[in-house]
Amino acid sequence: MKYNLIATCTFGLESVLKKELIGLGYNDLQVQDGRITFQAEELGIARANLFLRTADRIYLKLSEFKAEDFDELYEGVKNIDWQDMVPVDGVMHVNGRSKKSKLSSVPACQSITKKAIIDKMTKSYGVEKFTEDGKVFPVEIILENDIAIVTLDTSGTALYKRGYRLHTGEAPLKETLAAGLILLSNWRPNIPLIDPFCGSGTILVEAAMIGRNIAPGLNRHFLSMKWDFLNRSIWKKAVEEAFDKRNTNKLELFGSDIDPKVIKYAQLNSENADLNTMIEFKQQDITDFKFTNKKAYIITNLPYGERLRNKSSIDELYRSFKNSIKYNDQFGKHIFTSHEHFQEIFGRANKKRKLYNGNIKCHLYSYY
């Protein structure tokens, strides 16, 4: 049986997520802003949750239909065979979004959706009252241009929460975005990678996982593991595949930061991920930066105001960074920042990509 799945991602990472899905063997893809719809066997639900580095969540798409009024919304939701998925004691949380649709009241749409589900299950189970004290089934109703899409969230906790990052500094970078920056840079594991503003080490930990081909979801659980309508064996098969795909590549990963506290955080996070032997961290000011290799990649999330108490020092910091690496012409530099005038300080980039760190508009500036 084929399932329709939706992988969501940070705006700007769609191309990276598409490559990831193709790499997993899924080719019939529909790409939209912030999400990609694809088809997969039941095993694909486990594989997508386990392997995708840049996806935020994996949704099971249940239905898509026109909904210009509440009657159409009610009937469309009620037509879904909820009893085939949700047990009589299932907990159904309904979230909603509406964009450019006549049904613009999200609370009303959520209420109608929940009523339609309960009415269908009342008829199917012959029960008038539901305890909703069993397993959780998060339902989402999305309305865009008067088209309704009904989904179940198979991930539960967002996929960026890998489980290793227990300590963070200010304005931490999500793991999914850090992985996206690395994949956009085209870094290869045989080339040294440096993050001179490493903070709590997220970019380098994600790079170690990429370099060793360690599945990002290998050490966590997913909500749909508990659902009875999915075969439990899919998770065992996906985990076995993940272990088989790991390699023993030799990696050269280096991180530094002026703040000794966040360097300690970075070391602890890399230990939590069992990757501490692959990454070298040290406390260092950017003016002391030295790296003798002729070739390397720099991928870094520069401090951009939110991480600095004195915002007037940003330009000075960026100039110091530029001066510290100006003699390393063979370095590929991929710099992530929200500074609108970054190129005026650092020079015109070969490529500029718009991305978002939470609600902050940023750019990835690539110098090849």
N, C-alpha and C positions, 0 to 999 in steps of 0.2 A: 504493500500500500504506500502510495506517495502522499506526503504531507506538504502543505504550503507553509513555509516558514518565513519570518521576517527578522533580519538582523539589523539592529539600529546602531548608529555610531555618531560621534561628534561631527558636526558640520565641517566639511573639508577633508574628511578621511574616507569618503566613499570609494575613491579610486584604490586606496590601500586595502580596504575591506573586500572590494571586488577581487583583487589579486589573491587575497587569502582564500576566498571561497572557491575560486578557480583552482587554486593549489590543492584544495581538499577534494576536487573532482566534481564540483557543482558549476554547471555552465549556463543553464537557462536562467539568467539573472535579470531582474527588473530594478534598475537603479534610480532612486529618487533622493531628494535632499534628506540626508540623515538616516536613510534606511535602504536596504536591499531585500527584495523578495525573491525567494528561490524555492525549488522543490527538492525534497530528499526523502529517502526511506526513513523508517522509524529510527534507525541507528544515527541518522543525520542530526537528530535533536541532541543526542549526547555528544557527537563529534563537534558540532558547532559551539556548544557551550564550553567544551573542554579545550578546543584548539584555537579558536579565533582570538587574536591578540588585540584587535582594535574595535571589536563589537561591544556595545554597552549591555544589550540584552538580546535574548532569542525568544521570539514570540511564535506561538502556533496560531496561524491564521485560520479562523473557523468559517468566516463568511464575509462576503462583500456584496452590498446591495444599495439601490437608490433609497434615500430617506429624506424626503422633502418635508414630511410632517411626522408627528408622533405616532400616528397609526401605522405608517410604513416602517418606522423604526421598531415599533412593538412587534409587528408581524415578522419582520426580518430576523429579529433576535429569537422569537419564539419558534421559528422554523428550524433552528439548530437542534440537533439531538443531544441535548445537555445530559440526559440520563446515561448516555454511553460513556461519558467522561467523569461526571461529578457524582459521587455517591450521595446517598440520602442525607448524610450528616456533613457534607462538604461545606466549607466556609467560602463564600463568594464575595470578594471585595471587588467593587466596580469603580474603575477610574475612567476618566473621559477627557477628550480634547475636541475642540471644534474650530475649524478654520474655513472661512468663506462659505458658510453654509447657513441655510434658513434656520436650522435648529442650532441656535447659537448659545442657548443656556446649557452649560455643561452639567450643573446639578440636576436639571430636569431630565436631560438625556440619560444620566446615570440612574436616576430613579425609574425611568421607563424601562431601561435595560434590565435592571434587577427584577422589576415586576414581571417582565416577559419570561425571564429565566425561572422564577418561582412558579409562575402559572404553568409552564411546560413541565416542570418537575412534579408539580402537584398532580397533573394528569397522568404522568408516567409512573409515579410511585404510589399514587392513591393516598397521599398523606397531605393533610391540610396545614400542618405546622412543621417547620424544619428547625432542628436544634442548632445547626451550624456550629458544631463543636468538634469537627473532624479535621481532615486535611484541607489545606488552603489552596484555592484556585483563583488567582488574581485575573479578573476579566478587565479588558480595556476596550472602550468604544471610541473609535476615531471617526470624526466627521470632517471630510474635506470635499468642498465643492458639491455638497449634497449627496455624497457617497459615504456610506457607513462601512467601516471595517471592524469586525469583532475578533478579538484575539485573546489567547491565554498566555501569560508570562511564564515561560518554562524555567527561567533563570532564578527567580527569587531575588536574592541579594545581587546588586549590580555586578557585572563581570569585571569591572576595574578593581574590585576588592579581591585580590588574589589570595590574601591571607598572610603575606609575609611582612607587610608594612604596618608595624605596630607603633612606630615613632615617626613623627613628621615635624618639619620646621614650618616657617610661615609660607603661605600661598603654595601648598604642595601641588605637584603636577600629578594628575591621575595616571595610573599605570597604563590605561588604554591609549592615552594621548602620548605618553612617553614612548610606547611601542610604535605608535604611528610616526613620530618624529624619526625614529631609527630606520623604519622601513622606507620612509620617504627619502632618506639620505642615501640609500643604496649601499650602506656600509656592509662590508664583508668580514666574516670572523677572522680572516688571516691578516687583517690590518689593525694596528693599535687604535684604540678608541679612548678619547680623553673628554672628561667633563670638568672644566675648571671652576664651575659654580655648581657643584654637585648636590648641594642641599642634603636631603635625606637619602640620596643615592638611587632614586627611582629609575633614571635613565640607564644607569650602569647595571642595575639588577635586571631590568628588562633586556638589555643588550646581552647579558650573560645567558638569559633564558633563550633568546633568539639564537645566539652563537652555538649553544649546546642543543638546540631544538627541543627544549623542554616545554611541554604544553602548559600554558598559563593557568589552566583550571585544574591541574593535576592534584593539588593539595587542598581542595575545597569541595563543598557539596552544592547541589542545585535543587531547587524546590521540586522540580518535576521527577526527581528520583523517587519520591514517595507516592506518585500517582499510579493507581492500580491499572489504568487502561493502557499504560506503556509497559512494555516488556522489560523487566529489571535487567535482563542479560545485556541490553544495549550499553549500559554503563560499564559493565565488566569488559566488554569487547573494546569500547573506546579507550579505557584505561590501559588495556593490554597493548593497543596500538600506540598509545602515547609512550609507554615504556620502550617499545621496540624502536621508535623513531629517534630516541635520544642518541647523541654522539659524544665523543670525547675530544672535540676540537680544543686545541691549545689557544687560549684567549689572552690578550693583553689589554686590560681595562684599568683605567686610572681615573681617580676622582679626587678633587681638592676643593676646599672652601675655607674662607677666612674664619668662620665660626667653629670653634672646637666642639661646641655642643651638637651641632648638626652632623659633624663628622662622626661623632659617637653614635648618633641616630643611624647614619648610613651604615656603619659597621654592624650595628645590631640588626638592621633590616636585612643586610646581606647574609648574616648568620641565620636569621629566621628562614630565609629562602634556601639555606644550605649551599650558598654560592660564594661565601666569604673568601675561599681560597683562590678564586678567580679574579678578584677585584682588589686593587691596592688603593686605599684611601689615605690622605694626609691633610693636615691643617696647613693652609698656605695662602698668603695674599697673592692676588693676581700679578702684582709687580714682581714677584719672585718666580713666576712661571718659567720653567725650562724643560725642554724635551728634545733629546738629541737625535731621535729617529728622523730620517729624511722624509718618511711618509707616515701620515696618521690622519685620523678623522677627529674633529672636534664637534661634538653635539652637546649643546648646553641650553638651559633655560635661564636666560639672563635675569638678574634682578631688575624689576621695572616699576619702581615706585611703591607698589604694594608690599614689597619685601625690604624696602629701605625706609628708615625713619626720616632721613633728610633727603627729600626728593630732589633737591638742587644738586646733589652729588652724583646723580645718575650719569650725566654727560661726562663728568670727570672719570667715573668708573669705566665707562665704555671706551674712552680714549686710552686709558691705562691698559685695558684689555687688548685694544688694537696694537698698541706699541709693544706689548709683550709677545705677540705672535707674528709681528710683521716680517720677521726674517724666515718664517716657516712657510715658504711659498708652495711647498708640496702638500700642505695640509688641506684636506677638504673641511670646510667650516660650515656648520649648519646651526644657525643661531635663532632661538625662539624668544620673542619679546613683544610687548605691546607698545613700545616706544614708537610713536608715529614718525619721528624724524631720525630713526636709527641710521638710515643709509647716508644721511648728511654727515654723520660722524664716521661711519665705518666704510663707506664707499658703496657704489651700486652693486647689488647682488646679481649673480647669474640667473637666479630664480627666486620668486617671492610668492609664497602661498598664504592665503588667509585661513586662519584656524581660530578656534575659540577655546580658551582655558576657563571653563565655567561660563560666566557671562562676559568675560573680558575678551574683547577682540584683539587678537594677536596676529603676528605673521612669522612664518619660518623663512628666514633669509639664508639662501644657499650660495656658497662660494666654492666653486669646483676647483 
